[in-house]
């Protein structure tokens, strides 16, 4: 038994499990400089994270005047190539992540990662950090394929969260994330959601619309216990 009121948990990756902004920011700056743009301060890359690497780069490019689609695609490919080779230079789990994940594993809670990062990148980073083994599945921004509009079925679309719930037993499931993408996806999937206030929130944590808010990863299990009683 889990002795917490959920059988499975889905986690966002960037800004929830892992502090990734330095490596993501370095990849964005690599592409920006290649394209003749100014590099941006790494700290500001936190404001660009949320919808995946493509949106992250697009926001940075648009802020400096934009590019034709064909040229942007070339920069995007350059960014991905750079990130593939430099995705765990500075990236690290947030404080408490390893301990809490070990605790949840010991309780028999099944876990999944649902990220808008490409699945191969997510698995690579988690493997390098020796975290991959605790998760039943890793669902990336490209894992669910594309919809009729040609866009990947990534958060805020509910499909990745629904797939994660199915992969972890289709039982009592809760999702943890740090952005409106996460909250909207969880709500659309019909599952409760906890906001990680310590992450890269694209709105004030209390305004994300989550069912609960945690200030540190170490607060997760107590928050889940309280949330379970309230729903």
TORPA-4810 file (N, C-alpha, C, O; in nm, 3 decimals):
<nodes>
NODE_1_0.084_-0.121_0.000_0.000_0.000_0.000_0.087_0.126_0.000_0.198_0.127_0.053_X
NODE_2_0.033_0.230_-0.059_0.111_0.353_-0.069_0.107_0.436_0.058_0.198_0.515_0.082_X
NODE_3_0.006_0.420_0.139_-0.028_0.503_0.255_-0.032_0.652_0.224_-0.030_0.735_0.315_X
NODE_4_-0.037_0.686_0.097_-0.080_0.818_0.053_-0.198_0.793_-0.042_-0.210_0.683_-0.096_X
NODE_5_-0.283_0.892_-0.064_-0.409_0.865_-0.134_-0.399_0.860_-0.286_-0.498_0.883_-0.355_X
NODE_6_-0.281_0.830_-0.340_-0.265_0.817_-0.484_-0.179_0.695_-0.513_-0.082_0.667_-0.442_X
NODE_7_-0.215_0.623_-0.619_-0.140_0.504_-0.659_-0.028_0.537_-0.756_0.068_0.461_-0.768_X
NODE_8_-0.042_0.650_-0.826_0.056_0.685_-0.929_0.067_0.837_-0.940_-0.028_0.911_-0.912_X
NODE_9_0.184_0.880_-0.983_0.211_1.023_-0.996_0.279_1.049_-1.130_0.370_0.976_-1.170_X
NODE_10_0.233_1.153_-1.197_0.301_1.200_-1.317_0.376_1.328_-1.287_0.325_1.415_-1.215_X
NODE_11_0.496_1.341_-1.341_0.579_1.458_-1.315_0.616_1.527_-1.446_0.657_1.463_-1.542_X
NODE_12_0.602_1.658_-1.447_0.671_1.737_-1.548_0.821_1.725_-1.520_0.860_1.683_-1.411_X
NODE_13_0.905_1.762_-1.617_1.049_1.746_-1.601_1.118_1.879_-1.569_1.165_1.900_-1.457_X
NODE_14_1.123_1.969_-1.668_1.193_2.097_-1.651_1.117_2.186_-1.553_1.000_2.218_-1.575_X
NODE_15_1.183_2.226_-1.446_1.119_2.313_-1.349_1.038_2.239_-1.245_0.980_2.302_-1.156_X
NODE_16_1.033_2.108_-1.254_0.959_2.028_-1.155_1.052_1.925_-1.092_1.072_1.926_-0.971_X
NODE_17_1.107_1.835_-1.173_1.207_1.740_-1.123_1.348_1.795_-1.136_1.431_1.779_-1.047_X
NODE_18_1.374_1.860_-1.249_1.511_1.902_-1.281_1.521_2.053_-1.302_1.432_2.115_-1.360_X
NODE_19_1.631_2.109_-1.254_1.665_2.248_-1.280_1.750_2.250_-1.407_1.870_2.220_-1.402_X
NODE_20_1.690_2.284_-1.518_1.751_2.265_-1.650_1.783_2.395_-1.723_1.837_2.391_-1.834_X
NODE_21_1.751_2.509_-1.665_1.750_2.633_-1.744_1.888_2.670_-1.798_1.897_2.731_-1.905_X
NODE_22_1.994_2.636_-1.727_2.127_2.675_-1.776_2.162_2.603_-1.905_2.213_2.665_-1.999_X
NODE_23_2.135_2.474_-1.911_2.166_2.399_-2.034_2.071_2.437_-2.147_2.113_2.447_-2.262_X
NODE_24_1.944_2.458_-2.115_1.850_2.502_-2.219_1.886_2.641_-2.268_1.880_2.669_-2.388_X
NODE_25_1.923_2.728_-2.175_1.961_2.863_-2.214_2.086_2.865_-2.300_2.096_2.945_-2.394_X
NODE_26_2.181_2.778_-2.269_2.303_2.770_-2.349_2.271_2.725_-2.491_2.331_2.773_-2.587_X
NODE_27_2.176_2.631_-2.505_2.138_2.584_-2.638_2.067_2.694_-2.716_2.091_2.710_-2.836_X
NODE_28_1.980_2.769_-2.650_1.913_2.881_-2.715_2.017_2.983_-2.761_2.010_3.031_-2.875_X
NODE_29_2.111_3.017_-2.675_2.212_3.116_-2.711_2.302_3.068_-2.825_2.344_3.148_-2.909_X
NODE_30_2.332_2.940_-2.827_2.410_2.884_-2.938_2.339_2.911_-3.070_2.401_2.954_-3.168_X
NODE_31_2.209_2.885_-3.073_2.131_2.906_-3.196_2.119_3.055_-3.228_2.130_3.095_-3.343_X
NODE_32_2.095_3.137_-3.126_2.080_3.280_-3.149_2.205_3.339_-3.211_2.197_3.416_-3.307_X
NODE_33_2.320_3.305_-3.158_2.446_3.359_-3.210_2.469_3.311_-3.353_2.515_3.388_-3.438_X
NODE_34_2.439_3.185_-3.380_2.450_3.134_-3.517_2.363_3.214_-3.613_2.400_3.235_-3.729_X
NODE_35_2.248_3.258_-3.564_2.154_3.331_-3.649_2.180_3.480_-3.653_2.104_3.555_-3.714_X
NODE_36_2.288_3.525_-3.589_2.321_3.666_-3.591_2.247_3.749_-3.488_2.246_3.871_-3.496_X
NODE_37_2.184_3.684_-3.391_2.113_3.754_-3.285_2.203_3.768_-3.162_2.308_3.705_-3.153_X
NODE_38_2.160_3.851_-3.069_2.232_3.866_-2.943_2.195_3.751_-2.850_2.080_3.710_-2.843_X
NODE_39_2.295_3.700_-2.780_2.267_3.603_-2.675_2.187_3.670_-2.564_2.196_3.791_-2.544_X
NODE_40_2.109_3.590_-2.493_2.029_3.643_-2.383_2.088_3.595_-2.251_2.147_3.487_-2.247_X
NODE_41_2.074_3.672_-2.144_2.123_3.625_-2.013_2.060_3.491_-1.978_1.939_3.473_-1.995_X
NODE_42_2.140_3.397_-1.929_2.089_3.264_-1.900_1.971_3.268_-1.804_1.877_3.190_-1.818_X
NODE_43_1.975_3.358_-1.708_1.868_3.365_-1.609_1.732_3.391_-1.676_1.629_3.343_-1.629_X
NODE_44_1.734_3.467_-1.786_1.607_3.499_-1.852_1.549_3.380_-1.926_1.432_3.382_-1.963_X
NODE_45_1.629_3.275_-1.947_1.577_3.158_-2.017_1.468_3.089_-1.936_1.387_3.015_-1.992_X
NODE_46_1.465_3.113_-1.806_1.357_3.056_-1.725_1.221_3.103_-1.775_1.122_3.030_-1.769_X
NODE_47_1.218_3.227_-1.824_1.091_3.283_-1.870_1.046_3.225_-2.003_0.932_3.245_-2.045_X
NODE_48_1.137_3.153_-2.072_1.105_3.099_-2.204_1.063_2.953_-2.199_1.009_2.900_-2.296_X
NODE_49_1.087_2.887_-2.085_1.061_2.744_-2.074_0.912_2.719_-2.054_0.843_2.800_-1.992_X
NODE_50_0.863_2.609_-2.107_0.724_2.572_-2.083_0.665_2.492_-2.196_0.618_2.380_-2.175_X
NODE_51_0.666_2.547_-2.316_0.600_2.480_-2.426_0.690_2.390_-2.508_0.646_2.335_-2.609_X
NODE_52_0.815_2.373_-2.466_0.908_2.290_-2.542_1.014_2.375_-2.609_1.004_2.498_-2.612_X
NODE_53_1.116_2.309_-2.662_1.234_2.378_-2.715_1.200_2.469_-2.832_1.256_2.578_-2.844_X
NODE_54_1.108_2.427_-2.917_1.076_2.507_-3.035_1.013_2.641_-2.996_1.050_2.746_-3.048_X
NODE_55_0.918_2.635_-2.904_0.855_2.758_-2.856_0.955_2.845_-2.782_0.953_2.967_-2.793_X
NODE_56_1.042_2.779_-2.706_1.143_2.852_-2.631_1.232_2.934_-2.724_1.255_3.053_-2.700_X
NODE_57_1.281_2.873_-2.831_1.364_2.944_-2.927_1.283_3.049_-3.003_1.332_3.159_-3.027_X
NODE_58_1.161_3.016_-3.039_1.077_3.109_-3.114_1.054_3.238_-3.036_1.058_3.347_-3.093_X
NODE_59_1.031_3.225_-2.907_1.010_3.344_-2.825_1.135_3.431_-2.823_1.127_3.554_-2.832_X
NODE_60_1.251_3.367_-2.812_1.377_3.442_-2.808_1.403_3.512_-2.941_1.449_3.626_-2.944_X
NODE_61_1.374_3.444_-3.051_1.395_3.503_-3.184_1.297_3.616_-3.210_1.334_3.722_-3.259_X
NODE_62_1.171_3.593_-3.175_1.069_3.695_-3.198_1.098_3.822_-3.120_1.066_3.932_-3.165_X
NODE_63_1.158_3.807_-3.003_1.191_3.924_-2.920_1.297_4.011_-2.986_1.314_4.128_-2.949_X
NODE_64_1.369_3.954_-3.084_1.473_4.029_-3.154_1.441_4.050_-3.302_1.530_4.070_-3.384_X
NODE_65_1.315_4.045_-3.335_1.275_4.079_-3.470_1.224_3.966_-3.556_1.164_3.991_-3.661_X
NODE_66_1.246_3.841_-3.514_1.193_3.727_-3.587_1.276_3.686_-3.708_1.375_3.751_-3.742_X
NODE_67_1.233_3.576_-3.771_1.302_3.517_-3.886_1.198_3.454_-3.979_1.092_3.412_-3.932_X
NODE_68_1.227_3.445_-4.108_1.144_3.363_-4.196_1.144_3.217_-4.150_1.240_3.171_-4.088_X
NODE_69_1.037_3.145_-4.180_1.022_3.008_-4.132_1.140_2.918_-4.168_1.188_2.843_-4.083_X
NODE_70_1.186_2.925_-4.290_1.294_2.836_-4.334_1.421_2.860_-4.254_1.491_2.765_-4.217_X
NODE_71_1.452_2.986_-4.229_1.573_3.017_-4.152_1.556_2.977_-4.005_1.650_2.930_-3.941_X
NODE_72_1.435_2.997_-3.953_1.410_2.956_-3.815_1.428_2.805_-3.799_1.486_2.760_-3.701_X
NODE_73_1.379_2.728_-3.894_1.391_2.583_-3.886_1.537_2.540_-3.879_1.571_2.446_-3.807_X
NODE_74_1.624_2.609_-3.953_1.766_2.576_-3.948_1.825_2.607_-3.810_1.905_2.529_-3.758_X
NODE_75_1.785_2.719_-3.753_1.834_2.753_-3.618_1.782_2.652_-3.516_1.855_2.612_-3.425_X
NODE_76_1.656_2.613_-3.532_1.596_2.516_-3.439_1.672_2.384_-3.444_1.698_2.324_-3.340_X
NODE_77_1.707_2.339_-3.564_1.783_2.215_-3.577_1.920_2.229_-3.512_1.970_2.135_-3.449_X
NODE_78_1.982_2.346_-3.528_2.113_2.370_-3.465_2.102_2.368_-3.314_2.189_2.316_-3.245_X
NODE_79_1.994_2.424_-3.263_1.971_2.422_-3.119_1.958_2.278_-3.067_2.017_2.243_-2.966_X
NODE_80_1.880_2.197_-3.137_1.860_2.059_-3.095_1.990_1.979_-3.099_2.017_1.899_-3.009_X
NODE_81_2.070_2.001_-3.202_2.198_1.931_-3.210_2.288_1.968_-3.093_2.353_1.882_-3.033_X
NODE_82_2.291_2.096_-3.061_2.374_2.142_-2.949_2.322_2.083_-2.818_2.400_2.034_-2.735_X
NODE_83_2.192_2.089_-2.799_2.134_2.040_-2.673_2.154_1.890_-2.657_2.175_1.841_-2.546_X
NODE_84_2.149_1.817_-2.766_2.170_1.673_-2.761_2.305_1.639_-2.699_2.319_1.539_-2.628_X
NODE_85_2.404_1.723_-2.727_2.539_1.697_-2.679_2.573_1.768_-2.549_2.679_1.743_-2.491_X
NODE_86_2.485_1.856_-2.502_2.516_1.936_-2.383_2.394_1.949_-2.293_2.366_2.057_-2.241_X
NODE_87_2.320_1.840_-2.274_2.193_1.852_-2.201_2.203_1.819_-2.052_2.103_1.827_-1.981_X
NODE_88_2.319_1.783_-2.005_2.333_1.754_-1.862_2.463_1.812_-1.807_2.524_1.754_-1.717_X
NODE_89_2.505_1.925_-1.861_2.627_1.990_-1.813_2.603_2.054_-1.676_2.680_2.033_-1.582_X
NODE_90_2.495_2.131_-1.667_2.460_2.199_-1.542_2.328_2.150_-1.484_2.294_2.184_-1.371_X
NODE_91_2.254_2.072_-1.559_2.124_2.023_-1.514_2.138_1.932_-1.394_2.228_1.848_-1.389_X
NODE_92_2.049_1.949_-1.297_2.054_1.868_-1.175_1.914_1.856_-1.116_1.829_1.942_-1.140_X
NODE_93_1.888_1.752_-1.039_1.760_1.742_-0.970_1.747_1.853_-0.866_1.846_1.897_-0.809_X
NODE_94_1.626_1.898_-0.844_1.602_1.994_-0.737_1.629_1.929_-0.601_1.623_1.807_-0.589_X
NODE_95_1.659_2.009_-0.501_1.679_1.953_-0.367_1.559_1.868_-0.325_1.444_1.910_-0.339_X
NODE_96_1.587_1.752_-0.273_1.483_1.662_-0.223_1.428_1.565_-0.324_1.356_1.472_-0.287_X
NODE_97_1.460_1.584_-0.453_1.401_1.497_-0.556_1.443_1.352_-0.537_1.358_1.263_-0.535_X
NODE_98_1.571_1.327_-0.524_1.616_1.187_-0.512_1.556_1.121_-0.389_1.513_1.005_-0.395_X
NODE_99_1.552_1.193_-0.279_1.502_1.135_-0.154_1.352_1.106_-0.163_1.307_1.000_-0.121_X
NODE_100_1.277_1.201_-0.218_1.131_1.182_-0.225_1.096_1.072_-0.326_1.006_0.992_-0.301_X
NODE_101_1.165_1.068_-0.439_1.138_0.962_-0.536_1.169_0.824_-0.477_1.097_0.727_-0.503_X
NODE_102_1.276_0.816_-0.399_1.309_0.689_-0.333_1.201_0.651_-0.232_1.164_0.534_-0.221_X
NODE_103_1.150_0.748_-0.160_1.043_0.725_-0.063_0.917_0.676_-0.134_0.853_0.580_-0.091_X
NODE_104_0.881_0.743_-0.244_0.762_0.702_-0.318_0.777_0.562_-0.376_0.682_0.483_-0.376_X
NODE_105_0.897_0.530_-0.425_0.923_0.396_-0.476_0.904_0.293_-0.366_0.843_0.188_-0.389_X
NODE_106_0.955_0.322_-0.247_0.942_0.230_-0.134_0.797_0.210_-0.093_0.761_0.105_-0.041_X
NODE_107_0.715_0.310_-0.116_0.572_0.302_-0.083_0.493_0.229_-0.192_0.373_0.204_-0.176_X
NODE_108_0.559_0.196_-0.302_0.491_0.126_-0.411_0.417_0.216_-0.506_0.336_0.169_-0.586_X
NODE_109_0.444_0.347_-0.500_0.380_0.441_-0.591_0.446_0.429_-0.729_0.568_0.428_-0.739_X
NODE_110_0.365_0.419_-0.831_0.418_0.414_-0.968_0.431_0.556_-1.022_0.351_0.643_-0.988_X
NODE_111_0.533_0.578_-1.105_0.562_0.715_-1.147_0.592_0.724_-1.296_0.641_0.630_-1.358_X
NODE_112_0.560_0.841_-1.351_0.583_0.867_-1.493_0.632_1.010_-1.510_0.604_1.097_-1.427_X
NODE_113_0.704_1.033_-1.617_0.743_1.168_-1.656_0.663_1.207_-1.779_0.653_1.130_-1.874_X
NODE_114_0.606_1.327_-1.777_0.535_1.381_-1.892_0.593_1.520_-1.919_0.570_1.614_-1.843_X
NODE_115_0.667_1.531_-2.026_0.739_1.654_-2.057_0.715_1.696_-2.202_0.681_1.613_-2.286_X
NODE_116_0.732_1.823_-2.230_0.726_1.868_-2.369_0.863_1.861_-2.435_0.875_1.891_-2.554_X
NODE_117_0.964_1.822_-2.361_1.095_1.793_-2.419_1.082_1.665_-2.503_1.006_1.575_-2.466_X
NODE_118_1.154_1.656_-2.615_1.149_1.532_-2.693_1.183_1.413_-2.603_1.270_1.421_-2.516_X
NODE_119_1.114_1.302_-2.626_1.131_1.186_-2.539_1.276_1.140_-2.532_1.324_1.108_-2.423_X
NODE_120_1.345_1.136_-2.645_1.484_1.089_-2.645_1.572_1.177_-2.557_1.658_1.126_-2.486_X
NODE_121_1.550_1.308_-2.563_1.627_1.400_-2.479_1.596_1.376_-2.332_1.687_1.372_-2.249_X
NODE_122_1.469_1.362_-2.299_1.428_1.341_-2.161_1.489_1.212_-2.105_1.542_1.210_-1.994_X
NODE_123_1.481_1.106_-2.183_1.538_0.979_-2.137_1.690_0.990_-2.121_1.747_0.933_-2.028_X
NODE_124_1.753_1.062_-2.212_1.898_1.078_-2.205_1.939_1.152_-2.078_2.032_1.109_-2.009_X
NODE_125_1.872_1.262_-2.049_1.905_1.339_-1.929_1.880_1.258_-1.804_1.964_1.254_-1.714_X
NODE_126_1.765_1.193_-1.796_1.732_1.113_-1.678_1.829_0.997_-1.660_1.862_0.960_-1.547_X
NODE_127_1.875_0.941_-1.770_1.974_0.832_-1.762_2.106_0.884_-1.708_2.167_0.822_-1.621_X
NODE_128_2.151_0.997_-1.760_2.277_1.055_-1.713_2.273_1.088_-1.565_2.374_1.080_-1.495_X
NODE_129_2.155_1.126_-1.516_2.141_1.163_-1.375_2.101_1.044_-1.288_2.075_1.060_-1.169_X
NODE_130_2.097_0.925_-1.348_2.065_0.802_-1.276_1.927_0.809_-1.209_1.910_0.768_-1.094_X
NODE_131_1.830_0.861_-1.283_1.693_0.870_-1.232_1.594_0.790_-1.317_1.480_0.771_-1.275_X
NODE_132_1.635_0.745_-1.432_1.542_0.684_-1.527_1.473_0.561_-1.470_1.358_0.532_-1.505_X
NODE_133_1.540_0.489_-1.381_1.490_0.361_-1.335_1.366_0.367_-1.248_1.298_0.266_-1.231_X
NODE_134_1.334_0.481_-1.192_1.219_0.489_-1.102_1.088_0.511_-1.176_0.980_0.504_-1.116_X
NODE_135_1.095_0.538_-1.305_0.975_0.573_-1.380_0.926_0.458_-1.467_1.004_0.391_-1.534_X
NODE_136_0.794_0.437_-1.464_0.733_0.334_-1.549_0.740_0.374_-1.696_0.755_0.289_-1.784_X
NODE_137_0.728_0.503_-1.722_0.730_0.551_-1.859_0.778_0.694_-1.862_0.766_0.767_-1.763_X
NODE_138_0.832_0.734_-1.975_0.869_0.873_-2.001_0.798_0.914_-2.130_0.824_0.857_-2.236_X
NODE_139_0.711_1.010_-2.121_0.634_1.058_-2.236_0.682_1.197_-2.271_0.672_1.290_-2.190_X
NODE_140_0.734_1.212_-2.392_0.786_1.340_-2.436_0.690_1.415_-2.524_0.579_1.368_-2.553_X
NODE_141_0.732_1.532_-2.567_0.647_1.615_-2.650_0.616_1.555_-2.785_0.520_1.594_-2.850_X
NODE_142_0.699_1.459_-2.828_0.679_1.393_-2.957_0.624_1.252_-2.945_0.603_1.185_-3.046_X
NODE_143_0.601_1.205_-2.822_0.566_1.063_-2.800_0.428_1.026_-2.851_0.405_0.912_-2.893_X
NODE_144_0.335_1.121_-2.849_0.196_1.091_-2.883_0.166_1.114_-3.030_0.052_1.099_-3.074_X
NODE_145_0.268_1.152_-3.108_0.245_1.179_-3.248_0.180_1.315_-3.268_0.176_1.398_-3.178_X
NODE_146_0.130_1.335_-3.389_0.072_1.464_-3.425_-0.079_1.454_-3.445_-0.133_1.350_-3.482_X
NODE_147_-0.145_1.565_-3.419_-0.289_1.573_-3.440_-0.322_1.611_-3.583_-0.234_1.620_-3.668_X
NODE_148_-0.450_1.632_-3.607_-0.496_1.665_-3.742_-0.437_1.797_-3.792_-0.428_1.820_-3.913_X
NODE_149_-0.398_1.884_-3.699_-0.340_2.012_-3.737_-0.191_2.004_-3.764_-0.127_2.105_-3.796_X
NODE_150_-0.135_1.884_-3.752_0.007_1.866_-3.778_0.096_1.899_-3.661_0.219_1.889_-3.671_X
NODE_151_0.037_1.937_-3.548_0.115_1.971_-3.429_0.123_1.851_-3.335_0.029_1.771_-3.326_X
NODE_152_0.236_1.839_-3.265_0.250_1.731_-3.169_0.144_1.741_-3.060_0.108_1.851_-3.017_X
NODE_153_0.094_1.627_-3.016_-0.003_1.621_-2.907_0.073_1.629_-2.775_0.090_1.528_-2.706_X
NODE_154_0.118_1.747_-2.743_0.195_1.774_-2.621_0.113_1.862_-2.528_0.013_1.921_-2.570_X
NODE_155_0.155_1.872_-2.403_0.086_1.961_-2.311_0.079_2.102_-2.370_0.178_2.151_-2.424_X
NODE_156_-0.036_2.169_-2.361_-0.150_2.144_-2.270_-0.254_2.044_-2.321_-0.359_2.030_-2.258_X
NODE_157_-0.228_1.975_-2.431_-0.319_1.868_-2.472_-0.320_1.760_-2.364_-0.214_1.729_-2.309_X
NODE_158_-0.434_1.702_-2.333_-0.441_1.603_-2.225_-0.386_1.466_-2.261_-0.363_1.384_-2.172_X
NODE_159_-0.363_1.438_-2.390_-0.325_1.302_-2.431_-0.202_1.248_-2.357_-0.205_1.132_-2.316_X
NODE_160_-0.095_1.325_-2.338_0.021_1.269_-2.268_-0.008_1.232_-2.123_0.042_1.132_-2.072_X
NODE_161_-0.090_1.313_-2.056_-0.125_1.283_-1.917_-0.214_1.159_-1.910_-0.197_1.074_-1.822_X
NODE_162_-0.307_1.149_-2.001_-0.394_1.031_-2.005_-0.310_0.906_-2.031_-0.335_0.802_-1.970_X
NODE_163_-0.213_0.915_-2.120_-0.127_0.801_-2.150_-0.042_0.763_-2.029_-0.020_0.645_-2.003_X
NODE_164_0.005_0.863_-1.956_0.085_0.835_-1.836_0.001_0.765_-1.730_0.048_0.672_-1.663_X
NODE_165_-0.122_0.809_-1.715_-0.210_0.743_-1.618_-0.233_0.598_-1.657_-0.229_0.509_-1.572_X
NODE_166_-0.257_0.573_-1.784_-0.278_0.436_-1.830_-0.154_0.350_-1.808_-0.165_0.233_-1.769_X
NODE_167_-0.038_0.407_-1.832_0.088_0.332_-1.819_0.123_0.299_-1.675_0.202_0.209_-1.649_X
NODE_168_0.062_0.373_-1.581_0.092_0.349_-1.440_-0.023_0.282_-1.367_-0.031_0.289_-1.244_X
NODE_169_-0.113_0.217_-1.442_-0.215_0.136_-1.379_-0.356_0.190_-1.387_-0.450_0.124_-1.343_X
NODE_170_-0.373_0.312_-1.443_-0.506_0.370_-1.461_-0.585_0.374_-1.330_-0.705_0.347_-1.327_X
NODE_171_-0.513_0.408_-1.222_-0.578_0.414_-1.091_-0.578_0.558_-1.040_-0.590_0.651_-1.118_X
NODE_172_-0.565_0.576_-0.909_-0.567_0.710_-0.850_-0.439_0.782_-0.890_-0.330_0.743_-0.848_X
NODE_173_-0.452_0.887_-0.969_-0.338_0.951_-1.035_-0.339_1.100_-1.007_-0.445_1.163_-1.004_X
NODE_174_-0.221_1.157_-0.985_-0.207_1.300_-0.964_-0.089_1.349_-1.048_0.006_1.275_-1.070_X
NODE_175_-0.097_1.474_-1.093_0.011_1.528_-1.176_0.077_1.646_-1.107_0.011_1.724_-1.039_X
NODE_176_0.208_1.658_-1.126_0.287_1.765_-1.065_0.357_1.842_-1.175_0.425_1.783_-1.259_X
NODE_177_0.339_1.975_-1.177_0.406_2.056_-1.279_0.421_2.200_-1.234_0.375_2.237_-1.126_X
NODE_178_0.485_2.281_-1.318_0.515_2.418_-1.276_0.461_2.524_-1.371_0.497_2.641_-1.358_X
NODE_179_0.376_2.486_-1.465_0.333_2.584_-1.564_0.184_2.569_-1.597_0.119_2.472_-1.558_X
NODE_180_0.134_2.669_-1.670_-0.005_2.661_-1.717_-0.023_2.543_-1.811_-0.131_2.485_-1.817_X
NODE_181_0.082_2.506_-1.885_0.074_2.390_-1.974_0.041_2.265_-1.892_-0.043_2.184_-1.932_X
NODE_182_0.106_2.250_-1.778_0.086_2.133_-1.693_-0.053_2.131_-1.632_-0.122_2.029_-1.635_X
NODE_183_-0.094_2.245_-1.579_-0.225_2.251_-1.513_-0.336_2.229_-1.614_-0.431_2.155_-1.587_X
NODE_184_-0.327_2.292_-1.729_-0.431_2.275_-1.830_-0.439_2.132_-1.879_-0.548_2.079_-1.900_X
NODE_185_-0.324_2.068_-1.898_-0.323_1.929_-1.943_-0.386_1.836_-1.840_-0.465_1.749_-1.874_X
NODE_186_-0.350_1.857_-1.714_-0.404_1.772_-1.608_-0.554_1.792_-1.593_-0.629_1.696_-1.580_X
NODE_187_-0.597_1.917_-1.593_-0.739_1.945_-1.579_-0.818_1.884_-1.695_-0.925_1.827_-1.675_X
NODE_188_-0.764_1.897_-1.817_-0.833_1.841_-1.932_-0.836_1.689_-1.927_-0.927_1.626_-1.982_X
NODE_189_-0.737_1.629_-1.860_-0.733_1.484_-1.845_-0.816_1.435_-1.728_-0.834_1.315_-1.709_X
NODE_190_-0.867_1.529_-1.649_-0.953_1.493_-1.537_-0.880_1.442_-1.415_-0.934_1.361_-1.339_X
NODE_191_-0.755_1.488_-1.395_-0.679_1.443_-1.279_-0.638_1.564_-1.195_-0.620_1.673_-1.249_X
NODE_192_-0.624_1.546_-1.063_-0.579_1.657_-0.979_-0.435_1.695_-1.011_-0.357_1.613_-1.061_X
NODE_193_-0.401_1.820_-0.981_-0.269_1.870_-1.018_-0.212_1.956_-0.907_-0.282_2.035_-0.844_X
NODE_194_-0.081_1.940_-0.886_-0.007_2.018_-0.786_0.091_2.107_-0.859_0.160_2.062_-0.950_X
NODE_195_0.098_2.233_-0.821_0.189_2.329_-0.882_0.319_2.337_-0.802_0.317_2.347_-0.679_X
NODE_196_0.431_2.333_-0.872_0.563_2.345_-0.811_0.605_2.492_-0.814_0.652_2.542_-0.916_X
NODE_197_0.586_2.561_-0.703_0.611_2.705_-0.698_0.759_2.739_-0.712_0.793_2.853_-0.745_X
NODE_198_0.847_2.642_-0.688_0.992_2.666_-0.697_1.042_2.659_-0.842_1.158_2.688_-0.868_X
NODE_199_0.955_2.622_-0.936_0.996_2.600_-1.074_0.989_2.724_-1.159_1.000_2.836_-1.109_X
NODE_200_0.970_2.703_-1.291_0.973_2.813_-1.388_0.832_2.863_-1.420_0.796_2.876_-1.537_X
NODE_201_0.755_2.889_-1.318_0.614_2.921_-1.334_0.592_3.037_-1.431_0.655_3.142_-1.419_X
NODE_202_0.502_3.017_-1.527_0.470_3.123_-1.623_0.354_3.210_-1.576_0.301_3.291_-1.653_X
NODE_203_0.315_3.193_-1.453_0.218_3.278_-1.384_0.248_3.264_-1.236_0.325_3.176_-1.196_X
NODE_204_0.189_3.349_-1.155_0.207_3.333_-1.011_0.158_3.194_-0.970_0.049_3.153_-1.011_X
NODE_205_0.234_3.121_-0.888_0.195_2.983_-0.855_0.051_2.970_-0.807_-0.018_2.875_-0.844_X
NODE_206_0.007_3.064_-0.726_-0.129_3.055_-0.674_-0.234_3.081_-0.782_-0.351_3.051_-0.763_X
NODE_207_-0.190_3.138_-0.894_-0.283_3.171_-1.003_-0.284_3.067_-1.115_-0.355_3.084_-1.214_X
NODE_208_-0.207_2.961_-1.101_-0.199_2.860_-1.206_-0.327_2.776_-1.216_-0.353_2.714_-1.318_X
NODE_209_-0.404_2.775_-1.109_-0.527_2.697_-1.110_-0.511_2.554_-1.060_-0.599_2.471_-1.080_X
NODE_210_-0.398_2.525_-0.995_-0.373_2.391_-0.943_-0.456_2.364_-0.818_-0.508_2.457_-0.756_X
NODE_211_-0.467_2.237_-0.783_-0.542_2.198_-0.664_-0.462_2.215_-0.536_-0.518_2.222_-0.427_X
NODE_212_-0.330_2.224_-0.550_-0.241_2.247_-0.436_-0.112_2.307_-0.490_-0.081_2.294_-0.608_X
NODE_213_-0.037_2.372_-0.402_0.090_2.434_-0.439_0.196_2.392_-0.338_0.171_2.393_-0.218_X
NODE_214_0.315_2.354_-0.389_0.426_2.321_-0.299_0.541_2.418_-0.324_0.566_2.458_-0.438_X
NODE_215_0.610_2.454_-0.217_0.723_2.547_-0.226_0.856_2.476_-0.244_0.955_2.539_-0.281_X
NODE_216_0.859_2.346_-0.218_0.980_2.266_-0.239_0.938_2.123_-0.268_0.827_2.082_-0.233_X
NODE_217_1.025_2.047_-0.332_0.991_1.908_-0.364_0.971_1.826_-0.237_0.894_1.730_-0.236_X
NODE_218_1.040_1.864_-0.131_1.027_1.791_-0.004_0.886_1.802_0.053_0.847_1.722_0.138_X
NODE_219_0.810_1.902_0.007_0.673_1.920_0.056_0.573_1.831_-0.015_0.454_1.833_0.019_X
NODE_220_0.617_1.753_-0.114_0.522_1.683_-0.201_0.436_1.582_-0.128_0.313_1.586_-0.140_X
NODE_221_0.496_1.491_-0.053_0.417_1.384_0.010_0.315_1.440_0.110_0.200_1.398_0.107_X
NODE_222_0.354_1.533_0.198_0.251_1.594_0.285_0.140_1.662_0.207_0.023_1.655_0.246_X
NODE_223_0.175_1.729_0.098_0.073_1.798_0.018_-0.022_1.697_-0.046_-0.143_1.721_-0.053_X
NODE_224_0.031_1.586_-0.093_-0.054_1.483_-0.154_-0.149_1.423_-0.051_-0.264_1.391_-0.082_X
NODE_225_-0.101_1.407_0.072_-0.186_1.353_0.178_-0.304_1.444_0.205_-0.417_1.397_0.219_X
NODE_226_-0.277_1.574_0.212_-0.384_1.671_0.235_-0.478_1.677_0.115_-0.600_1.681_0.130_X
NODE_227_-0.420_1.679_-0.005_-0.501_1.687_-0.126_-0.594_1.568_-0.139_-0.710_1.582_-0.179_X
NODE_228_-0.544_1.451_-0.105_-0.625_1.331_-0.116_-0.749_1.335_-0.029_-0.852_1.278_-0.064_X
NODE_229_-0.738_1.401_0.084_-0.853_1.412_0.174_-0.956_1.511_0.120_-1.074_1.502_0.152_X
NODE_230_-0.909_1.605_0.037_-0.997_1.713_-0.007_-1.072_1.682_-0.137_-1.165_1.755_-0.173_X
NODE_231_-1.034_1.576_-0.207_-1.098_1.548_-0.336_-1.177_1.419_-0.331_-1.237_1.379_-0.430_X
</nodes>
